[in-house]
Amino acid sequence: MWTKLNDMMQKHDFPKPNFKIFMANSAQTYWNAIIIIYGSREPYVKMIDKDRTCLFHNIQLIDKHTKQLIKPKFQDQCISLCH
């Protein structure tokens, strides 16, 4: 998708974009593609201050990991602190 976007923009004389922020869920494949196309080309080098996640997915991950890793008597406290 990203290479097609770049191809189309170049075809219409738009410069390669320099996005300020990317927002996505935490699927690693998606992030790797963005980093390869717009970042360092090395998927394990973070794009400092350019990545964001949405609140919905962040809350889902907090709840999931809290239930898996935190003792039941501390789960409410943990979730409250994270929110």
Phi and psi in radians as a Rosetta constraint file:
Dihedral C 1 N 2 CA 2 C 2 CIRCULARHARMONIC -1.180 0.35
Dihedral N 2 CA 2 C 2 N 3 CIRCULARHARMONIC -0.691 0.35
Dihedral C 2 N 3 CA 3 C 3 CIRCULARHARMONIC -1.177 0.35
Dihedral N 3 CA 3 C 3 N 4 CIRCULARHARMONIC -0.629 0.35
Dihedral C 3 N 4 CA 4 C 4 CIRCULARHARMONIC -1.138 0.35
Dihedral N 4 CA 4 C 4 N 5 CIRCULARHARMONIC -0.699 0.35
Dihedral C 4 N 5 CA 5 C 5 CIRCULARHARMONIC -1.040 0.35
Dihedral N 5 CA 5 C 5 N 6 CIRCULARHARMONIC -0.830 0.35
Dihedral C 5 N 6 CA 6 C 6 CIRCULARHARMONIC -1.084 0.35
Dihedral N 6 CA 6 C 6 N 7 CIRCULARHARMONIC -0.746 0.35
Dihedral C 6 N 7 CA 7 C 7 CIRCULARHARMONIC -1.039 0.35
Dihedral N 7 CA 7 C 7 N 8 CIRCULARHARMONIC -0.792 0.35
Dihedral C 7 N 8 CA 8 C 8 CIRCULARHARMONIC -1.135 0.35
Dihedral N 8 CA 8 C 8 N 9 CIRCULARHARMONIC -0.719 0.35
Dihedral C 8 N 9 CA 9 C 9 CIRCULARHARMONIC -1.150 0.35
Dihedral N 9 CA 9 C 9 N 10 CIRCULARHARMONIC -0.712 0.35
Dihedral C 9 N 10 CA 10 C 10 CIRCULARHARMONIC -1.146 0.35
Dihedral N 10 CA 10 C 10 N 11 CIRCULARHARMONIC -0.691 0.35
Dihedral C 10 N 11 CA 11 C 11 CIRCULARHARMONIC -1.035 0.35
Dihedral N 11 CA 11 C 11 N 12 CIRCULARHARMONIC -0.547 0.35
Dihedral C 11 N 12 CA 12 C 12 CIRCULARHARMONIC -1.819 0.35
Dihedral N 12 CA 12 C 12 N 13 CIRCULARHARMONIC 0.391 0.35
Dihedral C 12 N 13 CA 13 C 13 CIRCULARHARMONIC 1.078 0.35
Dihedral N 13 CA 13 C 13 N 14 CIRCULARHARMONIC 0.580 0.35
Dihedral C 13 N 14 CA 14 C 14 CIRCULARHARMONIC -1.667 0.35
Dihedral N 14 CA 14 C 14 N 15 CIRCULARHARMONIC 2.465 0.35
Dihedral C 14 N 15 CA 15 C 15 CIRCULARHARMONIC -1.227 0.35
Dihedral N 15 CA 15 C 15 N 16 CIRCULARHARMONIC 2.812 0.35
Dihedral C 15 N 16 CA 16 C 16 CIRCULARHARMONIC -1.049 0.35
Dihedral N 16 CA 16 C 16 N 17 CIRCULARHARMONIC 2.241 0.35
Dihedral C 16 N 17 CA 17 C 17 CIRCULARHARMONIC -1.211 0.35
Dihedral N 17 CA 17 C 17 N 18 CIRCULARHARMONIC 2.611 0.35
Dihedral C 17 N 18 CA 18 C 18 CIRCULARHARMONIC -2.126 0.35
Dihedral N 18 CA 18 C 18 N 19 CIRCULARHARMONIC 1.432 0.35
Dihedral C 18 N 19 CA 19 C 19 CIRCULARHARMONIC -1.089 0.35
Dihedral N 19 CA 19 C 19 N 20 CIRCULARHARMONIC 2.464 0.35
Dihedral C 19 N 20 CA 20 C 20 CIRCULARHARMONIC -1.330 0.35
Dihedral N 20 CA 20 C 20 N 21 CIRCULARHARMONIC -0.707 0.35
Dihedral C 20 N 21 CA 21 C 21 CIRCULARHARMONIC -2.502 0.35
Dihedral N 21 CA 21 C 21 N 22 CIRCULARHARMONIC 2.475 0.35
Dihedral C 21 N 22 CA 22 C 22 CIRCULARHARMONIC -1.962 0.35
Dihedral N 22 CA 22 C 22 N 23 CIRCULARHARMONIC 2.356 0.35
Dihedral C 22 N 23 CA 23 C 23 CIRCULARHARMONIC -2.168 0.35
Dihedral N 23 CA 23 C 23 N 24 CIRCULARHARMONIC 2.239 0.35
Dihedral C 23 N 24 CA 24 C 24 CIRCULARHARMONIC -2.786 0.35
Dihedral N 24 CA 24 C 24 N 25 CIRCULARHARMONIC 2.988 0.35
Dihedral C 24 N 25 CA 25 C 25 CIRCULARHARMONIC -1.295 0.35
Dihedral N 25 CA 25 C 25 N 26 CIRCULARHARMONIC -3.099 0.35
Dihedral C 25 N 26 CA 26 C 26 CIRCULARHARMONIC -1.590 0.35
Dihedral N 26 CA 26 C 26 N 27 CIRCULARHARMONIC 0.405 0.35
Dihedral C 26 N 27 CA 27 C 27 CIRCULARHARMONIC -1.150 0.35
Dihedral N 27 CA 27 C 27 N 28 CIRCULARHARMONIC 2.068 0.35
Dihedral C 27 N 28 CA 28 C 28 CIRCULARHARMONIC -1.114 0.35
Dihedral N 28 CA 28 C 28 N 29 CIRCULARHARMONIC -0.614 0.35
Dihedral C 28 N 29 CA 29 C 29 CIRCULARHARMONIC -1.072 0.35
Dihedral N 29 CA 29 C 29 N 30 CIRCULARHARMONIC -0.719 0.35
Dihedral C 29 N 30 CA 30 C 30 CIRCULARHARMONIC -1.086 0.35
Dihedral N 30 CA 30 C 30 N 31 CIRCULARHARMONIC -0.821 0.35
Dihedral C 30 N 31 CA 31 C 31 CIRCULARHARMONIC -1.111 0.35
Dihedral N 31 CA 31 C 31 N 32 CIRCULARHARMONIC -0.711 0.35
Dihedral C 31 N 32 CA 32 C 32 CIRCULARHARMONIC -1.034 0.35
Dihedral N 32 CA 32 C 32 N 33 CIRCULARHARMONIC -0.736 0.35
Dihedral C 32 N 33 CA 33 C 33 CIRCULARHARMONIC -1.092 0.35
Dihedral N 33 CA 33 C 33 N 34 CIRCULARHARMONIC -0.763 0.35
Dihedral C 33 N 34 CA 34 C 34 CIRCULARHARMONIC -1.093 0.35
Dihedral N 34 CA 34 C 34 N 35 CIRCULARHARMONIC -0.782 0.35
Dihedral C 34 N 35 CA 35 C 35 CIRCULARHARMONIC -1.128 0.35
Dihedral N 35 CA 35 C 35 N 36 CIRCULARHARMONIC -0.703 0.35
Dihedral C 35 N 36 CA 36 C 36 CIRCULARHARMONIC -1.149 0.35
Dihedral N 36 CA 36 C 36 N 37 CIRCULARHARMONIC -0.717 0.35
Dihedral C 36 N 37 CA 37 C 37 CIRCULARHARMONIC -1.392 0.35
Dihedral N 37 CA 37 C 37 N 38 CIRCULARHARMONIC -0.743 0.35
Dihedral C 37 N 38 CA 38 C 38 CIRCULARHARMONIC -1.989 0.35
Dihedral N 38 CA 38 C 38 N 39 CIRCULARHARMONIC -0.119 0.35
Dihedral C 38 N 39 CA 39 C 39 CIRCULARHARMONIC -1.939 0.35
Dihedral N 39 CA 39 C 39 N 40 CIRCULARHARMONIC -2.334 0.35
Dihedral C 39 N 40 CA 40 C 40 CIRCULARHARMONIC -1.440 0.35
Dihedral N 40 CA 40 C 40 N 41 CIRCULARHARMONIC -0.145 0.35
Dihedral C 40 N 41 CA 41 C 41 CIRCULARHARMONIC 1.349 0.35
Dihedral N 41 CA 41 C 41 N 42 CIRCULARHARMONIC -0.052 0.35
Dihedral C 41 N 42 CA 42 C 42 CIRCULARHARMONIC -1.869 0.35
Dihedral N 42 CA 42 C 42 N 43 CIRCULARHARMONIC 1.924 0.35
Dihedral C 42 N 43 CA 43 C 43 CIRCULARHARMONIC -1.066 0.35
Dihedral N 43 CA 43 C 43 N 44 CIRCULARHARMONIC -0.280 0.35
Dihedral C 43 N 44 CA 44 C 44 CIRCULARHARMONIC -1.707 0.35
Dihedral N 44 CA 44 C 44 N 45 CIRCULARHARMONIC 0.019 0.35
Dihedral C 44 N 45 CA 45 C 45 CIRCULARHARMONIC -1.655 0.35
Dihedral N 45 CA 45 C 45 N 46 CIRCULARHARMONIC 2.042 0.35
Dihedral C 45 N 46 CA 46 C 46 CIRCULARHARMONIC -1.175 0.35
Dihedral N 46 CA 46 C 46 N 47 CIRCULARHARMONIC 2.623 0.35
Dihedral C 46 N 47 CA 47 C 47 CIRCULARHARMONIC -1.678 0.35
Dihedral N 47 CA 47 C 47 N 48 CIRCULARHARMONIC 1.559 0.35
Dihedral C 47 N 48 CA 48 C 48 CIRCULARHARMONIC -0.997 0.35
Dihedral N 48 CA 48 C 48 N 49 CIRCULARHARMONIC 2.295 0.35
Dihedral C 48 N 49 CA 49 C 49 CIRCULARHARMONIC 1.119 0.35
Dihedral N 49 CA 49 C 49 N 50 CIRCULARHARMONIC 0.295 0.35
Dihedral C 49 N 50 CA 50 C 50 CIRCULARHARMONIC -2.063 0.35
Dihedral N 50 CA 50 C 50 N 51 CIRCULARHARMONIC -0.119 0.35
Dihedral C 50 N 51 CA 51 C 51 CIRCULARHARMONIC -1.859 0.35
Dihedral N 51 CA 51 C 51 N 52 CIRCULARHARMONIC 2.478 0.35
Dihedral C 51 N 52 CA 52 C 52 CIRCULARHARMONIC -2.460 0.35
Dihedral N 52 CA 52 C 52 N 53 CIRCULARHARMONIC 2.737 0.35
Dihedral C 52 N 53 CA 53 C 53 CIRCULARHARMONIC -2.166 0.35
Dihedral N 53 CA 53 C 53 N 54 CIRCULARHARMONIC 2.731 0.35
Dihedral C 53 N 54 CA 54 C 54 CIRCULARHARMONIC -1.484 0.35
Dihedral N 54 CA 54 C 54 N 55 CIRCULARHARMONIC 2.680 0.35
Dihedral C 54 N 55 CA 55 C 55 CIRCULARHARMONIC -1.034 0.35
Dihedral N 55 CA 55 C 55 N 56 CIRCULARHARMONIC -0.710 0.35
Dihedral C 55 N 56 CA 56 C 56 CIRCULARHARMONIC -1.000 0.35
Dihedral N 56 CA 56 C 56 N 57 CIRCULARHARMONIC -0.896 0.35
Dihedral C 56 N 57 CA 57 C 57 CIRCULARHARMONIC -1.221 0.35
Dihedral N 57 CA 57 C 57 N 58 CIRCULARHARMONIC -0.592 0.35
Dihedral C 57 N 58 CA 58 C 58 CIRCULARHARMONIC -1.088 0.35
Dihedral N 58 CA 58 C 58 N 59 CIRCULARHARMONIC -0.776 0.35
Dihedral C 58 N 59 CA 59 C 59 CIRCULARHARMONIC -1.129 0.35
Dihedral N 59 CA 59 C 59 N 60 CIRCULARHARMONIC -0.714 0.35
Dihedral C 59 N 60 CA 60 C 60 CIRCULARHARMONIC -1.037 0.35
Dihedral N 60 CA 60 C 60 N 61 CIRCULARHARMONIC -0.770 0.35
Dihedral C 60 N 61 CA 61 C 61 CIRCULARHARMONIC -1.166 0.35
Dihedral N 61 CA 61 C 61 N 62 CIRCULARHARMONIC -0.710 0.35
Dihedral C 61 N 62 CA 62 C 62 CIRCULARHARMONIC -1.036 0.35
Dihedral N 62 CA 62 C 62 N 63 CIRCULARHARMONIC -0.852 0.35
Dihedral C 62 N 63 CA 63 C 63 CIRCULARHARMONIC -1.081 0.35
Dihedral N 63 CA 63 C 63 N 64 CIRCULARHARMONIC -0.780 0.35
Dihedral C 63 N 64 CA 64 C 64 CIRCULARHARMONIC -1.077 0.35
Dihedral N 64 CA 64 C 64 N 65 CIRCULARHARMONIC -0.878 0.35
Dihedral C 64 N 65 CA 65 C 65 CIRCULARHARMONIC -1.242 0.35
Dihedral N 65 CA 65 C 65 N 66 CIRCULARHARMONIC -0.576 0.35
Dihedral C 65 N 66 CA 66 C 66 CIRCULARHARMONIC -1.114 0.35
Dihedral N 66 CA 66 C 66 N 67 CIRCULARHARMONIC -0.802 0.35
Dihedral C 66 N 67 CA 67 C 67 CIRCULARHARMONIC -1.119 0.35
Dihedral N 67 CA 67 C 67 N 68 CIRCULARHARMONIC -0.555 0.35
Dihedral C 67 N 68 CA 68 C 68 CIRCULARHARMONIC -1.411 0.35
Dihedral N 68 CA 68 C 68 N 69 CIRCULARHARMONIC -0.610 0.35
Dihedral C 68 N 69 CA 69 C 69 CIRCULARHARMONIC -2.009 0.35
Dihedral N 69 CA 69 C 69 N 70 CIRCULARHARMONIC -0.281 0.35
Dihedral C 69 N 70 CA 70 C 70 CIRCULARHARMONIC -1.881 0.35
Dihedral N 70 CA 70 C 70 N 71 CIRCULARHARMONIC 2.403 0.35
Dihedral C 70 N 71 CA 71 C 71 CIRCULARHARMONIC -1.006 0.35
Dihedral N 71 CA 71 C 71 N 72 CIRCULARHARMONIC 2.478 0.35
Dihedral C 71 N 72 CA 72 C 72 CIRCULARHARMONIC -0.898 0.35
Dihedral N 72 CA 72 C 72 N 73 CIRCULARHARMONIC -0.666 0.35
Dihedral C 72 N 73 CA 73 C 73 CIRCULARHARMONIC -1.224 0.35
Dihedral N 73 CA 73 C 73 N 74 CIRCULARHARMONIC -0.259 0.35
Dihedral C 73 N 74 CA 74 C 74 CIRCULARHARMONIC -1.884 0.35
Dihedral N 74 CA 74 C 74 N 75 CIRCULARHARMONIC -0.012 0.35
Dihedral C 74 N 75 CA 75 C 75 CIRCULARHARMONIC -1.117 0.35
Dihedral N 75 CA 75 C 75 N 76 CIRCULARHARMONIC -0.779 0.35
Dihedral C 75 N 76 CA 76 C 76 CIRCULARHARMONIC -1.064 0.35
Dihedral N 76 CA 76 C 76 N 77 CIRCULARHARMONIC -0.736 0.35
Dihedral C 76 N 77 CA 77 C 77 CIRCULARHARMONIC -1.118 0.35
Dihedral N 77 CA 77 C 77 N 78 CIRCULARHARMONIC -0.757 0.35
Dihedral C 77 N 78 CA 78 C 78 CIRCULARHARMONIC -1.087 0.35
Dihedral N 78 CA 78 C 78 N 79 CIRCULARHARMONIC -0.841 0.35
Dihedral C 78 N 79 CA 79 C 79 CIRCULARHARMONIC -1.085 0.35
Dihedral N 79 CA 79 C 79 N 80 CIRCULARHARMONIC -0.717 0.35
Dihedral C 79 N 80 CA 80 C 80 CIRCULARHARMONIC -1.085 0.35
Dihedral N 80 CA 80 C 80 N 81 CIRCULARHARMONIC -0.755 0.35
Dihedral C 80 N 81 CA 81 C 81 CIRCULARHARMONIC -1.119 0.35
Dihedral N 81 CA 81 C 81 N 82 CIRCULARHARMONIC -0.714 0.35
Dihedral C 81 N 82 CA 82 C 82 CIRCULARHARMONIC -1.150 0.35
Dihedral N 82 CA 82 C 82 N 83 CIRCULARHARMONIC -0.655 0.35
